[in-house]
Amino acid sequence: MAKETVKVDNGLEEIELVKNDKLDNEKKNKENKKEKKVKEKTKKENKNKEGFFKQISNEMKLVTWPSRKNVVKYSLASVLMVAFMAGFFLGISALFDLLYALVQGWIG
């Protein structure tokens, strides 16, 4: 185990820095382990891709689709809400246009 010591004097205090090769080796080992885990994970993902479409078909069998009545009801509610909001903002816009015209008439 090799140690490298560096002394730094900044005028106020003396700082001693110690470099330990054992700690550096441990860090490298941890990084290697992480890389191995990533490689193993990609291997597992490749295996999972083979059954991907089979899983999709199984999930689609579990989906509960809305009835025709519900689709029509919610679609109609959405269209009516959009029409109502469009009319509301059209009315607000017309009101402000009227007020603007009145103010312009007073000012000249």
C-alpha positions, 0 to 999 in steps of 0.5 A: 500500500503506497501513500503519497503525502503532499504538504501545502502551506498557505500562510495561515496553516499547513495542510497535509494531503494523503493519497491512498492507492487502496482507496483509489483501487476501491473506487475503480472496483466500484465503478467496474461493478456498476459497469457490470450491472449495466451490462447485465441489465442491457442483456435482460432488456434484450431478452425482454424485447422478445416477449414485448409484443406478447406482453402488449397483447396480454395488457390489451386484453385487460383494458376495459373499453367504454361503451358506445353510450358513454363515448357519445355522452362524454363526447357531446359533453365536451363539444357543448362545453367548448361551445359554451366557453367560445360563446362566453369569451365571444360575449366578453370580447363584445362587451369590451368592444362596446365599452371601448367604443363608448370611451372613444366616443366620450374622448372624441 
